[in-house]
């Protein structure tokens, strides 16, 4: 009997599962709060909670993570230098130092200019001590990678740094996007390295020494060596794992997967058991990359979204994430006492904070200039979290004179307040944390809206449902190639309101319903999706173990190593040029080029798959010749050929 340990490190929770590979059965599952300041603590805790004593039978560990995505969004990572070859135009890229060299190739793989090794050595020396890693991007290296390969070898010898070549990461044209992809990949190397070290440390404490696999953005798995070389491919790892997990748990080949997490809701369309892959590349943190990833729409709505009454007295939900009151009163019981003591007339305005706001110190070793009042707030939080009213009394100030927002923005303190997770606890739909704390928060904010607590909970559930409905409609339109925003379309907003309103005396009847079922995953979906299903008139599937679907998706994913070959006519249409990530070769005939390309692709896909742990290997080969019509004659003019070999596991998981 063999097992797989699946782990997902999300923004709020770290989930774990142990799955019996032979029986496709979940043996154990567990959840733990993600410890963002030290991921290994949360991972160690979830492994302990799994209470699985046969660690020697674990074949491998599969990890999905939001670490790479979050690091790019937050601008974290090492300092990277970029060397371009064959182009010098100004680049808006996330690199600390940029240098240029002559060289590069044309569309048929011919040299534009010779590569100057003497000048290259001088450029490399100019970067010594200034950067932590190096990215190399040569003009049309996807047609001939020779100059990138030469400079990579020299850079490793001279500087001894991690060196990333753009042609290793993508076969797509677009020199700017390839450069950005290479830079971001280089920036992420130490972050993924730290993650793997943390995971190994956690596993060693439980005597688990199996190989580690990581989920890529397309839902497939890669080994840790490849993850160290290509950490950029783990972008959107968590959402991709959720899609694979939803398919496995629900047994639905087609559907709309709605993954409602703590911070966001992710939606993707599932067809024939697989998500649609965005061939153009994922956009992360404002940067368009050439990383192929599942086509996923992300919305700032989750179980931990901030519920507020804004300065105009209107309801506001998200997109900011805060700690739920129920979670933090569970960990710090004194907070419940502080919330219970708050007495404030409903008509008394609150300018800066919500009546339910509390704060917790996150960074004990903060740097930078702080005001005296900010230092006082930090001093008060050193003994544990406190409500905004406790802080105001301790500082002898009116509550509207206390503004901790800058400390929150700098990550020095964290905010605790009312969230949809608290609503679930107050309604009795969820009971993992402190229900009394949730009810105290609901009572405080409900009174500000002049509602009874039960009425307020129902109001929040309706508002969350409305937001999810728009997300579903928008995602389906995006999937079909539409580029307009439903929420800014006045006519659609008016008509959809007729569908979503509980009671209406309107003479108009409007209904728009997805053709696909909704597959709900994530802890909050049992509370919010039944009403969504009813309003949209769509079948709802909430599978067992939905709360750990991401970890399940990691565990049941498969290695898929894809090798791509491109063939095109040579100069003046004499002969044929074959290009790949590894070489550029010339052939006299198309038959010779295609035969060589097929053999090369199969052998390379087999080797890469086996290096990533595939034993029961299957190689799927695709070959397509592209012709154009001329003078009314179909397929008369040869354009190019594409060969693709995929090495993967034969066993059927999905």
C-alpha positions in Angstrom: 0.0 0.0 0.0 1.3 3.4 -0.9 0.2 6.9 0.1 0.6 10.5 -1.0 0.8 13.5 1.5 -0.8 16.6 0.0 -0.2 20.0 1.6 -1.7 23.4 0.6 -0.4 26.6 2.1 -3.1 29.2 1.6 -3.4 32.8 2.8 -5.4 31.8 5.8 -5.2 28.0 6.3 -2.6 25.3 5.7 -4.5 22.1 4.7 -3.2 18.5 4.7 -4.5 15.2 3.4 -3.1 11.6 3.2 -4.5 9.7 0.2 -4.3 6.0 -0.6 -3.1 6.0 -4.2 -4.4 2.5 -5.0 -7.9 3.0 -3.6 -8.2 6.7 -4.5 -9.3 7.2 -0.9 -8.7 10.0 1.6 -7.2 8.4 4.8 -6.8 11.5 6.9 -7.3 15.3 6.6 -6.5 18.3 8.8 -6.4 22.1 8.8 -4.2 24.6 10.6 -3.8 28.3 10.5 -1.1 29.4 8.1 1.9 31.0 9.9 2.9 33.5 7.3 5.9 34.7 9.4 7.2 31.1 9.4 5.5 28.7 7.1 7.2 25.6 8.6 5.2 26.1 11.9 1.8 25.8 10.1 3.1 22.9 8.0 4.4 21.1 11.0 1.2 21.6 12.9 -1.0 20.3 10.1 1.2 17.2 9.7 0.9 16.6 13.4 -2.9 17.0 13.2 -3.1 14.4 10.4 -2.2 11.8 13.0 -0.8 9.4 10.4 1.7 7.0 11.8 2.8 5.1 8.6 5.1 7.8 7.2 7.4 5.1 5.8 4.7 4.2 3.3 4.4 7.8 1.8 5.6 7.7 -1.8 5.9 11.5 -2.2 4.7 14.8 -0.9 2.8 17.1 -3.2 2.7 20.8 -2.3 0.6 23.6 -3.6 1.3 27.2 -2.5 0.4 30.8 -3.0 4.0 31.8 -2.1 5.3 32.7 -5.5 2.1 34.6 -6.5 2.1 36.6 -3.3 5.8 37.3 -3.5 5.4 38.8 -7.0 2.4 40.9 -5.9 4.2 42.2 -2.9 7.5 42.9 -4.8 9.5 40.5 -2.7 12.5 38.4 -3.7 16.2 38.8 -4.4 17.8 41.6 -6.5 18.2 40.6 -10.1 20.3 41.9 -13.0 19.2 41.6 -16.6 21.5 41.2 -19.6 19.8 41.6 -22.9 21.4 40.4 -26.1 20.6 41.9 -29.5 18.3 44.7 -28.3 18.8 47.8 -26.3 15.4 49.6 -26.2 14.2 50.9 -22.8 12.6 48.2 -20.8 10.1 48.6 -17.9 11.1 45.5 -16.0 11.5 44.5 -12.3 15.3 44.3 -12.5 17.8 46.3 -10.3 20.6 46.5 -13.0 20.2 46.2 -16.8 23.0 45.7 -19.3 23.0 45.0 -23.1 25.2 43.1 -25.4 25.3 42.8 -29.2 24.1 39.5 -30.7 20.8 37.7 -31.0 19.2 35.9 -33.9 16.5 36.4 -36.6 13.2 34.5 -37.0 15.0 31.6 -38.8 17.7 31.2 -36.2 20.5 33.0 -38.0 22.9 35.3 -36.1 22.0 39.0 -36.3 25.5 39.8 -34.9 28.3 37.6 -33.6 28.5 37.2 -29.8 31.4 39.1 -28.2 32.8 37.0 -25.3 35.4 39.7 -24.4 32.7 42.4 -24.0 30.4 39.8 -22.2 33.1 39.2 -19.6 33.4 43.0 -19.0 29.6 43.3 -18.6 29.5 40.4 -16.1 32.3 41.9 -14.0 30.4 45.2 -13.9 27.6 43.3 -12.1 29.8 41.7 -9.4 28.4 42.4 -5.9 25.5 44.4 -7.2 22.9 41.6 -7.8 21.9 38.3 -6.2 20.8 36.5 -9.4 21.0 37.1 -13.2 18.4 36.9 -16.0 19.5 36.6 -19.7 17.2 37.5 -22.5 18.4 37.3 -26.1 16.5 38.5 -29.2 14.6 35.6 -30.7 16.3 33.0 -28.5 13.2 30.9 -28.9 14.4 30.3 -32.5 18.1 29.8 -31.5 19.2 29.8 -27.8 22.9 29.7 -28.6 23.9 33.1 -27.3 21.9 32.7 -24.0 23.5 29.4 -23.4 27.1 30.8 -23.9 26.4 33.8 -21.6 24.8 31.5 -19.0 27.9 29.3 -18.9 30.2 32.4 -18.6 28.1 34.0 -15.9 28.1 30.9 -13.7 31.9 30.7 -14.0 32.6 34.4 -13.4 29.9 35.4 -10.8 28.8 32.0 -9.3 25.1 33.2 -9.2 21.8 31.6 -10.1 21.4 32.4 -13.8 18.1 32.1 -15.7 17.7 32.0 -19.5 14.5 33.3 -21.0 14.3 30.5 -23.6 14.1 27.9 -20.8 10.8 29.3 -19.5 8.8 29.9 -22.6 8.7 29.2 -26.4 6.5 32.2 -27.0 7.5 35.3 -29.0 7.5 38.6 -27.2 10.9 39.7 -26.0 9.6 42.0 -23.2 7.3 39.3 -21.7 10.1 36.7 -21.9 12.5 39.2 -20.1 10.0 39.9 -17.3 9.4 36.1 -16.9 13.1 35.4 -16.6 13.6 38.2 -14.1 10.7 37.2 -11.9 11.9 33.6 -12.0 15.3 34.6 -10.8 13.7 36.7 -8.0 11.7 33.8 -6.7 14.6 31.2 -6.5 15.6 32.0 -2.9 11.9 32.2 -1.8 11.1 28.7 -3.2 14.4 27.5 -1.8 13.4 28.7 1.7 10.0 27.1 1.3 11.5 23.7 0.4 14.0 23.9 3.3 11.0 24.7 5.7 8.9 21.8 4.4 11.8 19.4 4.6 12.4 20.5 8.2 8.8 20.0 9.1 8.7 16.5 7.4 11.9 15.4 9.1 10.4 16.1 12.5 7.7 13.5 11.6 10.3 11.1 10.0 8.9 11.7 6.5 11.7 11.6 3.9 9.8 11.1 0.6 10.4 13.2 -2.5 8.7 16.6 -2.7 6.6 17.6 -5.7 5.1 21.1 -6.3 1.9 22.0 -8.2 2.5 24.2 -11.3 0.0 26.9 -12.4 -1.5 24.5 -15.0 -2.3 21.9 -12.3 0.5 19.4 -13.1 3.3 18.5 -10.8 7.1 19.1 -11.0 10.0 17.8 -8.8 11.9 20.0 -6.4 14.9 20.3 -8.7 12.8 21.7 -11.5 10.9 23.9 -9.0 14.3 25.4 -7.9 15.1 26.1 -11.6 11.7 27.3 -12.6 9.8 28.7 -9.5 7.9 31.1 -11.8 5.9 28.0 -12.9 4.4 27.7 -9.4 2.4 31.0 -10.0 -1.3 30.3 -9.4 -0.3 26.9 -8.0 -3.0 27.0 -5.2 -6.0 27.9 -7.5 -4.8 25.3 -10.1 -4.7 22.6 -7.3 -8.3 23.6 -6.3 -9.6 22.8 -9.8 -7.9 19.4 -9.9 -9.1 18.7 -6.4 -12.7 19.7 -7.3 -12.7 17.4 -10.3 -11.4 14.5 -8.2 -13.8 15.0 -5.3 -16.9 15.9 -7.3 -16.5 13.4 -10.1 -17.7 16.0 -12.5 -15.9 16.4 -15.9 -17.6 19.6 -16.7 -18.5 22.5 -14.4 -17.7 25.9 -13.0 -15.3 25.5 -10.0 -15.9 28.1 -7.4 -13.2 28.1 -4.7 -14.0 30.4 -1.8 -11.0 30.9 0.4 -10.2 33.3 3.1 -9.0 36.2 1.0 -10.4 35.6 -2.5 -12.8 33.5 -4.6 -11.3 31.8 -7.6 -13.5 30.7 -10.5 -12.5 28.4 -13.4 -14.3 26.5 -16.1 -13.7 22.8 -16.2 -14.2 20.9 -19.4 -13.5 17.2 -20.0 -11.8 17.1 -16.6 -9.3 19.9 -17.3 -9.2 23.7 -16.9 -8.6 25.9 -19.9 -5.0 26.9 -20.1 -4.1 30.6 -20.8 -1.5 30.2 -23.6 -0.8 34.0 -23.6 0.6 33.8 -20.0 -0.6 34.7 -16.5 -0.7 38.3 -15.4 0.6 38.5 -11.8 1.2 41.7 -9.7 0.7 43.8 -12.8 3.4 41.9 -14.8 2.4 40.0 -17.9 4.4 36.8 -18.0 4.7 34.0 -20.5 3.9 31.3 -17.9 1.2 29.0 -19.0 -1.4 28.6 -16.3 -5.0 27.6 -15.8 -7.4 30.4 -16.8 -8.7 31.5 -13.4 -10.6 34.6 -12.5 -9.9 35.9 -9.0 -12.3 38.2 -7.0 -11.6 40.0 -3.7 -14.3 38.1 -1.8 -13.6 35.5 0.8 -14.4 34.1 4.2 -12.1 36.7 5.8 -13.3 39.8 3.8 -13.7 42.9 5.9 -17.4 43.8 6.6 -17.8 47.6 7.1 -20.1 50.5 7.3 -18.3 53.2 5.3 -18.2 56.9 6.1 -21.4 57.5 4.1 -23.2 54.9 6.2 -23.2 52.3 3.3 -22.5 48.6 3.5 -19.0 47.6 2.2 -17.5 44.1 1.8 -13.8 43.5 1.1 -11.6 43.4 -0.8 -9.3 43.8 2.2 -8.7 40.7 4.3 -8.8 40.8 8.1 -8.6 38.2 10.9 -12.0 36.9 11.8 -13.2 37.8 15.3 -14.2 34.1 16.0 -10.6 33.0 15.2 -8.8 35.5 17.4 -11.2 35.3 20.3 -10.6 31.6 20.2 -6.8 32.2 20.5 -7.1 35.3 22.8 -10.2 34.9 25.1 -9.7 38.4 26.6 -10.8 39.9 23.3 -14.3 38.7 23.8 -14.4 40.5 27.2 -13.2 43.7 25.5 -15.8 43.5 22.8 -18.6 42.8 25.3 -17.8 46.0 27.2 -18.2 48.3 24.1 -21.1 50.6 24.4 -21.6 53.2 21.8 -24.8 55.0 20.7 -25.7 54.1 17.1 -25.8 57.7 16.0 -22.2 58.4 17.3 -20.1 58.5 14.1 -16.9 56.4 13.7 -14.5 58.1 11.3 -11.4 55.9 11.3 -12.4 52.5 12.5 -15.3 50.0 12.7 -16.9 49.3 16.1 -15.6 45.7 15.8 -12.0 46.6 14.9 -9.2 45.0 17.0 -5.4 44.9 16.3 -2.5 42.4 16.9 1.2 43.0 16.7 2.9 41.1 13.9 6.4 42.5 13.5 8.3 42.8 16.8 11.5 43.9 14.9 10.0 46.7 12.6 12.2 49.3 11.0 11.5 52.8 9.8 10.2 56.0 11.2 7.2 55.8 13.5 5.3 58.6 15.3 5.1 58.7 19.1 1.5 57.7 19.0 2.3 54.7 16.7 5.0 53.6 19.1 2.5 53.8 22.0 0.0 51.6 20.0 2.7 49.0 19.4 3.7 49.1 23.1 0.1 48.4 24.1 -0.1 45.4 21.7 3.0 43.7 23.0 1.0 41.9 25.6 -1.6 40.6 23.0 -4.3 42.0 20.7 -6.7 44.7 21.8 -9.9 46.4 20.5 -9.7 50.0 19.2 -11.7 51.1 22.2 -9.3 49.5 24.6 -6.4 51.3 22.8 -8.2 54.6 22.9 -8.9 54.4 26.7 -5.3 53.4 27.4 -4.1 56.4 25.5 -6.7 58.7 27.0 -8.0 59.6 23.6 -11.4 59.7 21.8 -11.7 56.6 19.6 -11.8 58.7 16.4 -8.3 60.1 17.3 -6.7 56.6 17.1 -5.6 55.8 13.6 -3.5 52.5 13.3 -4.0 52.3 9.5 -0.4 53.2 8.6 0.9 50.4 10.9 -1.5 48.0 9.2 -0.3 49.0 5.7 3.3 48.6 6.8 2.6 45.1 8.1 3.6 45.9 11.6 0.2 45.2 13.1 -2.7 43.0 11.8 -6.4 43.9 11.8 -9.2 41.8 13.4 -12.8 42.5 12.6 -16.1 41.1 11.5 -16.0 38.8 8.4 -18.3 36.3 6.5 -16.6 33.6 8.6 -18.0 35.2 11.7 -21.5 35.3 10.1 -21.2 31.5 9.5 -20.4 30.9 13.1 -23.2 33.3 14.3 -25.7 31.4 12.1 -24.6 28.0 13.5 -23.3 26.9 10.0 -19.7 26.6 11.2 -18.3 25.9 14.6 -14.5 25.5 14.3 -13.7 28.7 16.3 -15.3 30.9 19.0 -19.1 31.3 18.3 -19.6 33.6 21.2 -16.9 36.0 19.8 -18.6 35.9 16.4 -22.0 36.7 17.9 -20.6 39.6 19.9 -19.1 41.1 16.7 -22.4 40.6 14.9 -24.4 42.3 17.6 -22.1 45.3 17.6 -22.1 45.9 13.9 -25.8 45.0 13.4 -26.8 47.7 15.8 -24.8 50.2 13.7 -27.0 49.2 10.7 -30.1 49.4 12.9 -30.8 45.7 12.4 -31.3 42.7 14.7 -28.4 40.2 14.7 -30.4 37.5 12.8 -31.6 40.1 10.2 -28.0 41.4 9.8 -26.6 37.8 9.2 -29.2 37.2 6.5 -28.4 40.6 5.0 -24.7 39.7 4.8 -25.4 36.3 3.3 -27.6 37.9 0.6 -24.8 40.5 -0.2 -22.2 37.8 -0.5 -24.5 35.8 -2.7 -25.0 38.8 -5.0 -21.3 39.3 -5.3 -20.7 35.6 -6.1 -23.5 35.7 -8.8 -21.8 38.6 -10.6 -18.5 36.7 -10.3 -20.0 33.6 -11.9 -21.6 35.6 -14.8 -18.4 37.6 -15.4 -16.2 34.5 -15.4 -18.4 32.7 -17.9 -18.3 35.8 -20.2 -14.6 36.1 -19.8 -14.3 32.4 -20.8 -16.2 33.1 -24.0 -14.0 36.0 -24.9 -16.2 38.9 -23.9 -14.3 42.0 -22.6 -17.0 44.1 -20.9 -17.5 44.5 -17.1 -20.9 43.5 -15.9 -20.8 45.5 -12.7 -20.4 48.8 -14.6 -23.1 47.9 -17.1 -26.2 49.8 -15.9 -28.7 47.7 -17.9 -27.3 44.4 -16.7 -27.1 45.7 -13.1 -30.8 46.7 -13.2 -32.0 43.4 -14.8 -29.8 41.1 -12.6 -31.2 42.9 -9.6 -34.6 41.6 -10.5 -33.3 38.1 -10.5 -31.4 38.4 -7.3 -33.9 40.3 -5.2 -35.8 38.1 -2.7 -39.1 40.0 -3.1 -40.1 42.3 -5.9 -43.3 43.7 -7.3 -41.6 44.4 -10.7 -43.5 43.7 -13.9 -40.2 42.4 -15.5 -39.0 38.9 -15.1 -35.3 38.3 -15.9 -33.2 35.2 -15.5 -29.8 34.2 -16.8 -28.5 30.8 -15.8 -25.2 29.0 -16.4 -25.4 25.8 -18.4 -22.7 24.2 -16.3 -23.1 23.0 -12.7 -21.3 25.0 -9.9 -18.7 22.8 -8.0 -18.2 24.5 -4.7 -15.0 24.1 -2.7 -13.7 25.8 0.4 -15.0 26.0 3.9 -17.5 28.9 3.4 -19.3 27.4 0.4 -21.9 25.4 2.4 -23.2 28.6 3.8 -23.2 30.8 0.7 -23.7 28.6 -2.4 -27.1 27.0 -1.8 -28.7 30.4 -2.0 -26.5 31.2 -5.1 -27.6 28.0 -6.7 -31.3 28.8 -6.1 -31.0 32.3 -7.5 -29.1 31.3 -10.6 -31.2 28.2 -11.2 -28.1 26.0 -11.5 -27.2 22.6 -10.1 -24.8 22.8 -7.2 -22.2 20.1 -6.3 -20.5 20.4 -2.9 -18.4 17.3 -2.6 -17.3 15.6 0.6 -13.9 16.9 1.9 -14.5 20.2 0.1 -12.7 22.1 2.8 -9.4 20.5 1.9 -9.8 20.4 -1.9 -6.6 22.2 -2.6 -4.5 19.7 -0.7 -6.4 16.9 -2.4 -5.7 18.5 -5.8 -2.0 18.6 -5.0 -2.0 14.9 -4.0 -3.8 13.7 -7.1 -2.0 15.8 -9.6 0.2 14.2 -12.3 3.6 15.1 -13.7 3.2 16.4 -17.3 6.5 17.2 -19.0 5.9 18.9 -22.3 8.6 19.2 -25.0 7.8 21.6 -27.9 9.6 21.6 -31.3 9.1 24.2 -34.0 10.0 23.7 -37.7 10.0 26.3 -40.5 11.5 26.9 -43.9 15.1 28.0 -44.1 16.6 31.1 -45.7 15.0 31.7 -49.1 13.0 28.6 -48.5 16.0 26.4 -48.8 15.9 23.5 -46.4 14.2 23.5 -43.0 15.2 24.9 -39.5 14.2 23.0 -36.3 14.4 24.9 -33.1 13.7 23.9 -29.5 14.7 24.9 -26.0 18.0 23.0 -26.4 19.2 23.5 -30.0 18.7 24.9 -33.5 19.4 22.5 -36.4 19.1 22.6 -40.2 17.7 19.8 -42.4 17.5 19.4 -46.2 14.0 18.0 -46.2 10.8 18.4 -44.2 10.6 14.6 -43.7 14.1 14.5 -42.1 13.3 17.5 -39.8 10.0 16.0 -38.7 11.4 12.5 -38.1 14.3 14.0 -36.0 11.9 16.3 -34.1 9.6 13.5 -33.1 12.4 11.2 -31.9 14.0 14.1 -30.0 10.7 15.2 -28.4 9.8 11.7 -27.3 13.3 11.0 -25.8 13.5 14.3 -24.0 9.9 14.1 -22.6 10.7 10.5 -21.4 13.9 11.6 -19.7 12.4 14.7 -18.0 9.3 12.8 -16.8 11.5 10.0 -15.3 13.7 12.7 -13.6 10.5 14.0 -12.0 9.6 10.6 -10.5 7.3 9.1 -13.2 7.6 5.4 -13.3 4.5 4.2 -15.2 5.3 6.4 -18.2 3.2 7.3 -21.1 4.3 9.7 -23.9 1.6 11.4 -25.9 2.9 12.8 -29.3 1.2 15.5 -31.4 2.4 16.7 -34.8 0.7 19.4 -36.9 1.8 20.8 -40.2 0.4 24.3 -41.1 -0.3 25.2 -44.7 -1.9 28.3 -46.4 -4.3 28.4 -49.3 -2.9 30.1 -52.5 -4.6 30.9 -55.8 -7.7 29.1 -54.7 -5.8 25.9 -54.0 -6.2 24.5 -50.4 -3.1 23.7 -48.3 -0.9 24.7 -51.2 1.8 26.7 -49.3 3.8 25.3 -46.3 4.2 27.6 -43.3 5.5 25.7 -40.3 5.3 22.5 -38.2 4.6 22.0 -34.5 5.6 18.9 -32.6 4.7 18.3 -29.0 5.5 15.3 -26.7 4.0 15.0 -23.2 5.5 12.5 -20.8 3.1 11.7 -17.9 1.8 9.0 -15.6 -0.4 6.3 -17.1 -2.5 5.8 -14.1 -5.9 7.5 -14.2 -6.5 9.8 -11.2 -9.0 12.2 -12.6 
